[in-house]
C-alpha cells in the first residue's frame, strides 16, 4: 500500500525531470519518500541497502538508487510472508 503510493510519486517525479539532470535528494527527503526514520536510512546506507553519494560532508541519494532500494525492500517484505 505505501509502496504503491511511493512508486506513483517516484513516477511523477521522473516524468517531471529531464533524463540529463541527476536527481539528488537529501537524507530528509529520502527518508520521507521511503517512509522511514533518519536512523533507519543511516543503517540502510551503512549495510548497503541503499547507496548514498557523498558531496563534501553531505550525503545525497540518487533517484535510481532510491527506486532500486524500494524494489529490494518490497521484495524482501514479500519473501518474509
PyMOL Python script that loads the backbone (N, CA, C, O; Angstrom):
from pymol import cmd

cmd.read_pdbstr("""\
ATOM      1  N   UNK A   1       0.829  -1.175   0.000  1.00  0.00           N
ATOM      2  CA  UNK A   1       0.000   0.000   0.000  1.00  0.00           C
ATOM      3  C   UNK A   1       0.883   1.252   0.000  1.00  0.00           C
ATOM      4  O   UNK A   1       0.733   2.109  -0.871  1.00  0.00           O
ATOM      5  N   UNK A   2       1.781   1.364   0.944  1.00  0.00           N
ATOM      6  CA  UNK A   2       2.685   2.514   0.987  1.00  0.00           C
ATOM      7  C   UNK A   2       3.618   2.474  -0.209  1.00  0.00           C
ATOM      8  O   UNK A   2       3.919   3.506  -0.809  1.00  0.00           O
ATOM      9  N   UNK A   3       4.074   1.276  -0.551  1.00  0.00           N
ATOM     10  CA  UNK A   3       4.972   1.114  -1.689  1.00  0.00           C
ATOM     11  C   UNK A   3       4.334   1.592  -2.976  1.00  0.00           C
ATOM     12  O   UNK A   3       5.008   2.189  -3.816  1.00  0.00           O
ATOM     13  N   UNK A   4       3.022   1.337  -3.148  1.00  0.00           N
ATOM     14  CA  UNK A   4       2.324   1.786  -4.351  1.00  0.00           C
ATOM     15  C   UNK A   4       2.291   3.304  -4.427  1.00  0.00           C
ATOM     16  O   UNK A   4       2.500   3.886  -5.492  1.00  0.00           O
ATOM     17  N   UNK A   5       2.029   3.940  -3.297  1.00  0.00           N
ATOM     18  CA  UNK A   5       1.984   5.404  -3.256  1.00  0.00           C
ATOM     19  C   UNK A   5       3.362   5.982  -3.565  1.00  0.00           C
ATOM     20  O   UNK A   5       3.485   6.946  -4.321  1.00  0.00           O
ATOM     21  N   UNK A   6       4.395   5.387  -2.972  1.00  0.00           N
ATOM     22  CA  UNK A   6       5.760   5.870  -3.193  1.00  0.00           C
ATOM     23  C   UNK A   6       6.152   5.693  -4.652  1.00  0.00           C
ATOM     24  O   UNK A   6       6.742   6.593  -5.250  1.00  0.00           O
ATOM     25  N   UNK A   7       5.827   4.529  -5.235  1.00  0.00           N
ATOM     26  CA  UNK A   7       6.157   4.298  -6.642  1.00  0.00           C
ATOM     27  C   UNK A   7       5.446   5.292  -7.548  1.00  0.00           C
ATOM     28  O   UNK A   7       6.022   5.768  -8.526  1.00  0.00           O
ATOM     29  N   UNK A   8       4.189   5.608  -7.223  1.00  0.00           N
ATOM     30  CA  UNK A   8       3.446   6.589  -8.014  1.00  0.00           C
ATOM     31  C   UNK A   8       4.108   7.962  -7.918  1.00  0.00           C
ATOM     32  O   UNK A   8       4.246   8.662  -8.921  1.00  0.00           O
ATOM     33  N   UNK A   9       4.512   8.340  -6.718  1.00  0.00           N
ATOM     34  CA  UNK A   9       5.200   9.624  -6.523  1.00  0.00           C
ATOM     35  C   UNK A   9       6.516   9.650  -7.290  1.00  0.00           C
ATOM     36  O   UNK A   9       6.861  10.663  -7.898  1.00  0.00           O
ATOM     37  N   UNK A  10       7.257   8.531  -7.265  1.00  0.00           N
ATOM     38  CA  UNK A  10       8.523   8.456  -7.994  1.00  0.00           C
ATOM     39  C   UNK A  10       8.296   8.594  -9.492  1.00  0.00           C
ATOM     40  O   UNK A  10       9.068   9.265 -10.177  1.00  0.00           O
ATOM     41  N   UNK A  11       7.249   7.969 -10.002  1.00  0.00           N
ATOM     42  CA  UNK A  11       6.940   8.085 -11.429  1.00  0.00           C
ATOM     43  C   UNK A  11       6.617   9.528 -11.788  1.00  0.00           C
ATOM     44  O   UNK A  11       7.041  10.023 -12.832  1.00  0.00           O
ATOM     45  N   UNK A  12       5.867  10.202 -10.921  1.00  0.00           N
ATOM     46  CA  UNK A  12       5.544  11.608 -11.167  1.00  0.00           C
ATOM     47  C   UNK A  12       6.803  12.463 -11.166  1.00  0.00           C
ATOM     48  O   UNK A  12       6.955  13.347 -12.009  1.00  0.00           O
ATOM     49  N   UNK A  13       7.703  12.207 -10.227  1.00  0.00           N
ATOM     50  CA  UNK A  13       8.958  12.954 -10.182  1.00  0.00           C
ATOM     51  C   UNK A  13       9.791  12.694 -11.425  1.00  0.00           C
ATOM     52  O   UNK A  13      10.375  13.618 -11.991  1.00  0.00           O
ATOM     53  N   UNK A  14       9.847  11.436 -11.853  1.00  0.00           N
ATOM     54  CA  UNK A  14      10.627  11.085 -13.039  1.00  0.00           C
ATOM     55  C   UNK A  14      10.077  11.747 -14.286  1.00  0.00           C
ATOM     56  O   UNK A  14      10.847  12.179 -15.144  1.00  0.00           O
ATOM     57  N   UNK A  15       8.762  11.836 -14.403  1.00  0.00           N
ATOM     58  CA  UNK A  15       8.184  12.446 -15.595  1.00  0.00           C
ATOM     59  C   UNK A  15       8.418  13.957 -15.618  1.00  0.00           C
ATOM     60  O   UNK A  15       8.428  14.564 -16.689  1.00  0.00           O
ATOM     61  N   UNK A  16       8.604  14.559 -14.463  1.00  0.00           N
ATOM     62  CA  UNK A  16       8.823  15.998 -14.390  1.00  0.00           C
ATOM     63  C   UNK A  16      10.273  16.381 -14.657  1.00  0.00           C
ATOM     64  O   UNK A  16      10.540  17.504 -15.084  1.00  0.00           O
ATOM     65  N   UNK A  17      11.200  15.490 -14.418  1.00  0.00           N
ATOM     66  CA  UNK A  17      12.621  15.788 -14.575  1.00  0.00           C
ATOM     67  C   UNK A  17      13.117  15.289 -15.922  1.00  0.00           C
ATOM     68  O   UNK A  17      12.651  14.263 -16.418  1.00  0.00           O
ATOM     69  N   UNK A  18      14.055  16.008 -16.513  1.00  0.00           N
ATOM     70  CA  UNK A  18      14.655  15.529 -17.750  1.00  0.00           C
ATOM     71  C   UNK A  18      15.653  14.428 -17.425  1.00  0.00           C
ATOM     72  O   UNK A  18      16.113  14.311 -16.290  1.00  0.00           O
ATOM     73  N   UNK A  19      15.981  13.628 -18.422  1.00  0.00           N
ATOM     74  CA  UNK A  19      16.863  12.488 -18.228  1.00  0.00           C
ATOM     75  C   UNK A  19      18.279  12.945 -17.908  1.00  0.00           C
ATOM     76  O   UNK A  19      19.004  12.237 -17.209  1.00  0.00           O
ATOM     77  N   UNK A  20      18.687  14.101 -18.396  1.00  0.00           N
ATOM     78  CA  UNK A  20      20.055  14.561 -18.242  1.00  0.00           C
ATOM     79  C   UNK A  20      20.352  15.113 -16.852  1.00  0.00           C
ATOM     80  O   UNK A  20      21.511  15.129 -16.436  1.00  0.00           O
ATOM     81  N   UNK A  21      19.355  15.554 -16.145  1.00  0.00           N
ATOM     82  CA  UNK A  21      19.576  16.141 -14.828  1.00  0.00           C
ATOM     83  C   UNK A  21      19.606  15.046 -13.765  1.00  0.00           C
ATOM     84  O   UNK A  21      18.637  14.300 -13.625  1.00  0.00           O
ATOM     85  N   UNK A  22      20.698  14.938 -13.018  1.00  0.00           N
ATOM     86  CA  UNK A  22      20.697  13.953 -11.932  1.00  0.00           C
ATOM     87  C   UNK A  22      19.816  14.454 -10.788  1.00  0.00           C
ATOM     88  O   UNK A  22      19.918  15.607 -10.368  1.00  0.00           O
ATOM     89  N   UNK A  23      18.968  13.585 -10.300  1.00  0.00           N
ATOM     90  CA  UNK A  23      18.086  13.948  -9.200  1.00  0.00           C
ATOM     91  C   UNK A  23      18.745  13.478  -7.913  1.00  0.00           C
ATOM     92  O   UNK A  23      18.895  12.278  -7.682  1.00  0.00           O
ATOM     93  N   UNK A  24      19.134  14.425  -7.086  1.00  0.00           N
ATOM     94  CA  UNK A  24      19.755  14.112  -5.802  1.00  0.00           C
ATOM     95  C   UNK A  24      18.848  14.610  -4.688  1.00  0.00           C
ATOM     96  O   UNK A  24      18.447  15.774  -4.664  1.00  0.00           O
ATOM     97  N   UNK A  25      18.534  13.713  -3.774  1.00  0.00           N
ATOM     98  CA  UNK A  25      17.678  14.069  -2.655  1.00  0.00           C
ATOM     99  C   UNK A  25      18.482  14.077  -1.365  1.00  0.00           C
ATOM    100  O   UNK A  25      19.454  13.335  -1.220  1.00  0.00           O
ATOM    101  N   UNK A  26      18.069  14.920  -0.433  1.00  0.00           N
ATOM    102  CA  UNK A  26      18.710  14.975   0.875  1.00  0.00           C
ATOM    103  C   UNK A  26      18.299  13.749   1.689  1.00  0.00           C
ATOM    104  O   UNK A  26      17.423  12.986   1.283  1.00  0.00           O
ATOM    105  N   UNK A  27      18.933  13.576   2.825  1.00  0.00           N
ATOM    106  CA  UNK A  27      18.583  12.474   3.718  1.00  0.00           C
ATOM    107  C   UNK A  27      17.134  12.598   4.182  1.00  0.00           C
ATOM    108  O   UNK A  27      16.404  11.609   4.229  1.00  0.00           O
ATOM    109  N   UNK A  28      16.728  13.809   4.520  1.00  0.00           N
ATOM    110  CA  UNK A  28      15.373  14.030   4.998  1.00  0.00           C
ATOM    111  C   UNK A  28      14.348  13.714   3.908  1.00  0.00           C
ATOM    112  O   UNK A  28      13.339  13.059   4.170  1.00  0.00           O
ATOM    113  N   UNK A  29      14.611  14.181   2.686  1.00  0.00           N
ATOM    114  CA  UNK A  29      13.689  13.921   1.575  1.00  0.00           C
ATOM    115  C   UNK A  29      13.602  12.429   1.272  1.00  0.00           C
ATOM    116  O   UNK A  29      12.521  11.900   1.014  1.00  0.00           O
ATOM    117  N   UNK A  30      14.747  11.762   1.306  1.00  0.00           N
ATOM    118  CA  UNK A  30      14.789  10.329   1.014  1.00  0.00           C
ATOM    119  C   UNK A  30      14.051   9.537   2.085  1.00  0.00           C
ATOM    120  O   UNK A  30      13.276   8.634   1.770  1.00  0.00           O
ATOM    121  N   UNK A  31      14.289   9.870   3.344  1.00  0.00           N
ATOM    122  CA  UNK A  31      13.614   9.171   4.442  1.00  0.00           C
ATOM    123  C   UNK A  31      12.103   9.362   4.347  1.00  0.00           C
ATOM    124  O   UNK A  31      11.341   8.415   4.546  1.00  0.00           O
ATOM    125  N   UNK A  32      11.676  10.569   4.047  1.00  0.00           N
ATOM    126  CA  UNK A  32      10.247  10.847   3.921  1.00  0.00           C
ATOM    127  C   UNK A  32       9.654  10.063   2.755  1.00  0.00           C
ATOM    128  O   UNK A  32       8.566   9.499   2.871  1.00  0.00           O
ATOM    129  N   UNK A  33      10.366  10.030   1.639  1.00  0.00           N
ATOM    130  CA  UNK A  33       9.898   9.316   0.456  1.00  0.00           C
ATOM    131  C   UNK A  33       9.774   7.816   0.722  1.00  0.00           C
ATOM    132  O   UNK A  33       8.825   7.176   0.267  1.00  0.00           O
ATOM    133  N   UNK A  34      10.728   7.262   1.455  1.00  0.00           N
ATOM    134  CA  UNK A  34      10.709   5.833   1.765  1.00  0.00           C
ATOM    135  C   UNK A  34       9.828   5.507   2.970  1.00  0.00           C
ATOM    136  O   UNK A  34       9.504   4.344   3.209  1.00  0.00           O
ATOM    137  N   UNK A  35       9.448   6.521   3.718  1.00  0.00           N
ATOM    138  CA  UNK A  35       8.601   6.301   4.887  1.00  0.00           C
ATOM    139  C   UNK A  35       9.339   5.690   6.058  1.00  0.00           C
ATOM    140  O   UNK A  35       8.785   4.880   6.801  1.00  0.00           O
ATOM    141  N   UNK A  36      10.614   6.086   6.223  1.00  0.00           N
ATOM    142  CA  UNK A  36      11.432   5.573   7.321  1.00  0.00           C
ATOM    143  C   UNK A  36      12.033   6.746   8.092  1.00  0.00           C
ATOM    144  O   UNK A  36      11.959   7.895   7.657  1.00  0.00           O
ATOM    145  N   UNK A  37      12.627   6.435   9.240  1.00  0.00           N
ATOM    146  CA  UNK A  37      13.286   7.466  10.035  1.00  0.00           C
ATOM    147  C   UNK A  37      14.713   7.672   9.531  1.00  0.00           C
ATOM    148  O   UNK A  37      15.237   6.854   8.775  1.00  0.00           O
ATOM    149  N   UNK A  38      15.334   8.766   9.954  1.00  0.00           N
ATOM    150  CA  UNK A  38      16.722   9.033   9.576  1.00  0.00           C
ATOM    151  C   UNK A  38      17.682   7.961  10.098  1.00  0.00           C
ATOM    152  O   UNK A  38      18.593   7.570   9.368  1.00  0.00           O
ATOM    153  N   UNK A  39      17.514   7.467  11.341  1.00  0.00           N
ATOM    154  CA  UNK A  39      18.398   6.383  11.782  1.00  0.00           C
ATOM    155  C   UNK A  39      18.263   5.112  10.924  1.00  0.00           C
ATOM    156  O   UNK A  39      19.256   4.431  10.665  1.00  0.00           O
ATOM    157  N   UNK A  40      17.049   4.799  10.490  1.00  0.00           N
ATOM    158  CA  UNK A  40      16.852   3.635   9.618  1.00  0.00           C
ATOM    159  C   UNK A  40      17.538   3.854   8.283  1.00  0.00           C
ATOM    160  O   UNK A  40      18.190   2.948   7.764  1.00  0.00           O
ATOM    161  N   UNK A  41      17.401   5.041   7.724  1.00  0.00           N
ATOM    162  CA  UNK A  41      18.064   5.357   6.454  1.00  0.00           C
ATOM    163  C   UNK A  41      19.578   5.260   6.607  1.00  0.00           C
ATOM    164  O   UNK A  41      20.269   4.775   5.711  1.00  0.00           O
ATOM    165  N   UNK A  42      20.088   5.724   7.744  1.00  0.00           N
ATOM    166  CA  UNK A  42      21.526   5.635   8.013  1.00  0.00           C
ATOM    167  C   UNK A  42      21.977   4.172   8.052  1.00  0.00           C
ATOM    168  O   UNK A  42      23.008   3.827   7.475  1.00  0.00           O
ATOM    169  N   UNK A  43      21.218   3.321   8.722  1.00  0.00           N
ATOM    170  CA  UNK A  43      21.542   1.887   8.789  1.00  0.00           C
ATOM    171  C   UNK A  43      21.509   1.258   7.404  1.00  0.00           C
ATOM    172  O   UNK A  43      22.396   0.481   7.052  1.00  0.00           O
ATOM    173  N   UNK A  44      20.485   1.592   6.613  1.00  0.00           N
ATOM    174  CA  UNK A  44      20.377   1.049   5.260  1.00  0.00           C
ATOM    175  C   UNK A  44      21.559   1.491   4.406  1.00  0.00           C
ATOM    176  O   UNK A  44      22.037   0.731   3.564  1.00  0.00           O
ATOM    177  N   UNK A  45      22.029   2.709   4.618  1.00  0.00           N
ATOM    178  CA  UNK A  45      23.182   3.200   3.863  1.00  0.00           C
ATOM    179  C   UNK A  45      24.439   2.451   4.296  1.00  0.00           C
ATOM    180  O   UNK A  45      25.257   2.066   3.460  1.00  0.00           O
ATOM    181  N   UNK A  46      24.593   2.245   5.610  1.00  0.00           N
ATOM    182  CA  UNK A  46      25.770   1.536   6.126  1.00  0.00           C
ATOM    183  C   UNK A  46      25.818   0.088   5.659  1.00  0.00           C
ATOM    184  O   UNK A  46      26.890  -0.416   5.325  1.00  0.00           O
ATOM    185  N   UNK A  47      24.665  -0.593   5.631  1.00  0.00           N
ATOM    186  CA  UNK A  47      24.681  -2.015   5.264  1.00  0.00           C
ATOM    187  C   UNK A  47      24.492  -2.253   3.767  1.00  0.00           C
ATOM    188  O   UNK A  47      24.438  -3.401   3.326  1.00  0.00           O
ATOM    189  N   UNK A  48      24.390  -1.178   2.985  1.00  0.00           N
ATOM    190  CA  UNK A  48      24.355  -1.315   1.532  1.00  0.00           C
ATOM    191  C   UNK A  48      22.982  -1.504   0.927  1.00  0.00           C
ATOM    192  O   UNK A  48      22.874  -1.780  -0.268  1.00  0.00           O
ATOM    193  N   UNK A  49      21.928  -1.364   1.715  1.00  0.00           N
ATOM    194  CA  UNK A  49      20.578  -1.481   1.174  1.00  0.00           C
ATOM    195  C   UNK A  49      20.304  -0.364   0.180  1.00  0.00           C
ATOM    196  O   UNK A  49      19.625  -0.573  -0.825  1.00  0.00           O
ATOM    197  N   UNK A  50      20.831   0.824   0.461  1.00  0.00           N
ATOM    198  CA  UNK A  50      20.698   1.965  -0.445  1.00  0.00           C
ATOM    199  C   UNK A  50      22.058   2.649  -0.544  1.00  0.00           C
ATOM    200  O   UNK A  50      22.798   2.734   0.435  1.00  0.00           O
ATOM    201  N   UNK A  51      22.369   3.127  -1.724  1.00  0.00           N
ATOM    202  CA  UNK A  51      23.670   3.755  -1.994  1.00  0.00           C
ATOM    203  C   UNK A  51      23.562   5.267  -1.790  1.00  0.00           C
ATOM    204  O   UNK A  51      22.706   5.917  -2.389  1.00  0.00           O
ATOM    205  N   UNK A  52      24.423   5.818  -0.951  1.00  0.00           N
ATOM    206  CA  UNK A  52      24.487   7.257  -0.751  1.00  0.00           C
ATOM    207  C   UNK A  52      25.652   7.852  -1.526  1.00  0.00           C
ATOM    208  O   UNK A  52      26.646   7.174  -1.786  1.00  0.00           O
ATOM    209  N   UNK A  53      25.526   9.117  -1.891  1.00  0.00           N
ATOM    210  CA  UNK A  53      26.583   9.824  -2.616  1.00  0.00           C
ATOM    211  C   UNK A  53      27.087  10.947  -1.717  1.00  0.00           C
ATOM    212  O   UNK A  53      26.311  11.809  -1.305  1.00  0.00           O
ATOM    213  N   UNK A  54      28.377  10.940  -1.413  1.00  0.00           N
ATOM    214  CA  UNK A  54      28.959  11.994  -0.583  1.00  0.00           C
ATOM    215  C   UNK A  54      29.326  13.182  -1.460  1.00  0.00           C
ATOM    216  O   UNK A  54      30.062  13.048  -2.438  1.00  0.00           O
ATOM    217  N   UNK A  55      28.808  14.335  -1.098  1.00  0.00           N
ATOM    218  CA  UNK A  55      29.162  15.584  -1.758  1.00  0.00           C
ATOM    219  C   UNK A  55      29.692  16.488  -0.654  1.00  0.00           C
ATOM    220  O   UNK A  55      28.927  17.081   0.106  1.00  0.00           O
ATOM    221  N   UNK A  56      31.002  16.581  -0.583  1.00  0.00           N
ATOM    222  CA  UNK A  56      31.620  17.287   0.536  1.00  0.00           C
ATOM    223  C   UNK A  56      31.361  16.497   1.806  1.00  0.00           C
ATOM    224  O   UNK A  56      31.717  15.323   1.905  1.00  0.00           O
ATOM    225  N   UNK A  57      30.736  17.152   2.779  1.00  0.00           N
ATOM    226  CA  UNK A  57      30.402  16.468   4.025  1.00  0.00           C
ATOM    227  C   UNK A  57      28.949  16.007   4.049  1.00  0.00           C
ATOM    228  O   UNK A  57      28.488  15.455   5.048  1.00  0.00           O
ATOM    229  N   UNK A  58      28.238  16.229   2.966  1.00  0.00           N
ATOM    230  CA  UNK A  58      26.805  15.895   2.891  1.00  0.00           C
ATOM    231  C   UNK A  58      26.592  14.578   2.157  1.00  0.00           C
ATOM    232  O   UNK A  58      27.399  14.179   1.318  1.00  0.00           O
ATOM    233  N   UNK A  59      25.495  13.916   2.490  1.00  0.00           N
ATOM    234  CA  UNK A  59      25.116  12.688   1.793  1.00  0.00           C
ATOM    235  C   UNK A  59      23.843  12.973   1.011  1.00  0.00           C
ATOM    236  O   UNK A  59      22.880  13.527   1.539  1.00  0.00           O
ATOM    237  N   UNK A  60      23.859  12.585  -0.247  1.00  0.00           N
ATOM    238  CA  UNK A  60      22.689  12.719  -1.110  1.00  0.00           C
ATOM    239  C   UNK A  60      22.380  11.351  -1.691  1.00  0.00           C
ATOM    240  O   UNK A  60      23.232  10.463  -1.714  1.00  0.00           O
ATOM    241  N   UNK A  61      21.156  11.194  -2.158  1.00  0.00           N
ATOM    242  CA  UNK A  61      20.722   9.924  -2.723  1.00  0.00           C
ATOM    243  C   UNK A  61      20.181  10.157  -4.123  1.00  0.00           C
ATOM    244  O   UNK A  61      19.376  11.060  -4.350  1.00  0.00           O
ATOM    245  N   UNK A  62      20.637   9.320  -5.071  1.00  0.00           N
ATOM    246  CA  UNK A  62      20.168   9.406  -6.457  1.00  0.00           C
ATOM    247  C   UNK A  62      18.809   8.722  -6.556  1.00  0.00           C
ATOM    248  O   UNK A  62      18.543   7.723  -5.888  1.00  0.00           O
ATOM    249  N   UNK A  63      17.960   9.287  -7.406  1.00  0.00           N
ATOM    250  CA  UNK A  63      16.623   8.734  -7.579  1.00  0.00           C
ATOM    251  C   UNK A  63      16.646   7.274  -8.049  1.00  0.00           C
ATOM    252  O   UNK A  63      15.880   6.468  -7.521  1.00  0.00           O
ATOM    253  N   UNK A  64      17.495   6.898  -9.023  1.00  0.00           N
ATOM    254  CA  UNK A  64      17.512   5.474  -9.421  1.00  0.00           C
ATOM    255  C   UNK A  64      17.921   4.539  -8.276  1.00  0.00           C
ATOM    256  O   UNK A  64      17.427   3.416  -8.183  1.00  0.00           O
ATOM    257  N   UNK A  65      18.823   5.005  -7.408  1.00  0.00           N
ATOM    258  CA  UNK A  65      19.229   4.196  -6.254  1.00  0.00           C
ATOM    259  C   UNK A  65      18.070   4.027  -5.274  1.00  0.00           C
ATOM    260  O   UNK A  65      17.898   2.961  -4.683  1.00  0.00           O
ATOM    261  N   UNK A  66      17.282   5.081  -5.109  1.00  0.00           N
ATOM    262  CA  UNK A  66      16.119   5.026  -4.221  1.00  0.00           C
ATOM    263  C   UNK A  66      15.094   4.047  -4.781  1.00  0.00           C
ATOM    264  O   UNK A  66      14.521   3.246  -4.042  1.00  0.00           O
ATOM    265  N   UNK A  67      14.866   4.118  -6.093  1.00  0.00           N
ATOM    266  CA  UNK A  67      13.895   3.220  -6.725  1.00  0.00           C
ATOM    267  C   UNK A  67      14.314   1.760  -6.587  1.00  0.00           C
ATOM    268  O   UNK A  67      13.489   0.901  -6.274  1.00  0.00           O
ATOM    269  N   UNK A  68      15.593   1.478  -6.821  1.00  0.00           N
ATOM    270  CA  UNK A  68      16.051   0.085  -6.720  1.00  0.00           C
ATOM    271  C   UNK A  68      16.009  -0.399  -5.272  1.00  0.00           C
ATOM    272  O   UNK A  68      15.678  -1.558  -5.021  1.00  0.00           O
ATOM    273  N   UNK A  69      16.336   0.468  -4.321  1.00  0.00           N
ATOM    274  CA  UNK A  69      16.259   0.091  -2.907  1.00  0.00           C
ATOM    275  C   UNK A  69      14.812  -0.187  -2.518  1.00  0.00           C
ATOM    276  O   UNK A  69      14.533  -1.125  -1.771  1.00  0.00           O
ATOM    277  N   UNK A  70      13.899   0.625  -3.021  1.00  0.00           N
ATOM    278  CA  UNK A  70      12.483   0.437  -2.719  1.00  0.00           C
ATOM    279  C   UNK A  70      11.996  -0.909  -3.245  1.00  0.00           C
ATOM    280  O   UNK A  70      11.247  -1.610  -2.566  1.00  0.00           O
ATOM    281  N   UNK A  71      12.419  -1.268  -4.448  1.00  0.00           N
ATOM    282  CA  UNK A  71      12.033  -2.564  -5.013  1.00  0.00           C
ATOM    283  C   UNK A  71      12.608  -3.704  -4.181  1.00  0.00           C
ATOM    284  O   UNK A  71      11.916  -4.684  -3.905  1.00  0.00           O
ATOM    285  N   UNK A  72      13.874  -3.578  -3.781  1.00  0.00           N
ATOM    286  CA  UNK A  72      14.507  -4.622  -2.967  1.00  0.00           C
ATOM    287  C   UNK A  72      13.824  -4.763  -1.611  1.00  0.00           C
ATOM    288  O   UNK A  72      13.642  -5.874  -1.113  1.00  0.00           O
ATOM    289  N   UNK A  73      13.454  -3.646  -1.024  1.00  0.00           N
ATOM    290  CA  UNK A  73      12.788  -3.665   0.282  1.00  0.00           C
ATOM    291  C   UNK A  73      11.419  -4.320   0.157  1.00  0.00           C
ATOM    292  O   UNK A  73      11.043  -5.145   0.990  1.00  0.00           O
ATOM    293  N   UNK A  74      10.667  -3.951  -0.892  1.00  0.00           N
ATOM    294  CA  UNK A  74       9.348  -4.550  -1.100  1.00  0.00           C
ATOM    295  C   UNK A  74       9.462  -6.042  -1.383  1.00  0.00           C
ATOM    296  O   UNK A  74       8.644  -6.824  -0.900  1.00  0.00           O
ATOM    297  N   UNK A  75      10.464  -6.449  -2.158  1.00  0.00           N
ATOM    298  CA  UNK A  75      10.669  -7.869  -2.439  1.00  0.00           C
ATOM    299  C   UNK A  75      11.011  -8.631  -1.165  1.00  0.00           C
ATOM    300  O   UNK A  75      10.546  -9.755  -0.975  1.00  0.00           O
ATOM    301  N   UNK A  76      11.810  -8.040  -0.300  1.00  0.00           N
ATOM    302  CA  UNK A  76      12.177  -8.689   0.959  1.00  0.00           C
ATOM    303  C   UNK A  76      10.947  -8.867   1.847  1.00  0.00           C
ATOM    304  O   UNK A  76      10.813  -9.888   2.521  1.00  0.00           O
ATOM    305  N   UNK A  77      10.053  -7.885   1.851  1.00  0.00           N
ATOM    306  CA  UNK A  77       8.838  -7.985   2.654  1.00  0.00           C
ATOM    307  C   UNK A  77       7.937  -9.094   2.130  1.00  0.00           C
ATOM    308  O   UNK A  77       7.331  -9.826   2.912  1.00  0.00           O
ATOM    309  N   UNK A  78       7.847  -9.218   0.817  1.00  0.00           N
ATOM    310  CA  UNK A  78       7.004 -10.251   0.220  1.00  0.00           C
ATOM    311  C   UNK A  78       7.560 -11.632   0.530  1.00  0.00           C
ATOM    312  O   UNK A  78       6.794 -12.557   0.801  1.00  0.00           O
ATOM    313  N   UNK A  79       8.880 -11.789   0.496  1.00  0.00           N
ATOM    314  CA  UNK A  79       9.508 -13.081   0.753  1.00  0.00           C
ATOM    315  C   UNK A  79       9.309 -13.534   2.193  1.00  0.00           C
ATOM    316  O   UNK A  79       9.234 -14.734   2.459  1.00  0.00           O
ATOM    317  N   UNK A  80       9.223 -12.584   3.131  1.00  0.00           N
ATOM    318  CA  UNK A  80       9.076 -12.938   4.542  1.00  0.00           C
ATOM    319  C   UNK A  80       7.703 -13.511   4.845  1.00  0.00           C
ATOM    320  O   UNK A  80       7.550 -14.289   5.786  1.00  0.00           O
ATOM    321  N   UNK A  81       6.722 -13.144   4.074  1.00  0.00           N
ATOM    322  CA  UNK A  81       5.347 -13.568   4.379  1.00  0.00           C
ATOM    323  C   UNK A  81       5.104 -14.983   4.047  1.00  0.00           C
ATOM    324  O   UNK A  81       3.997 -15.483   4.247  1.00  0.00           O
TER     325      UNK A  81
END
""", "prot")
cmd.dss("prot")
cmd.show_as("cartoon", "prot")
cmd.util.cbc("prot")
cmd.orient("prot")
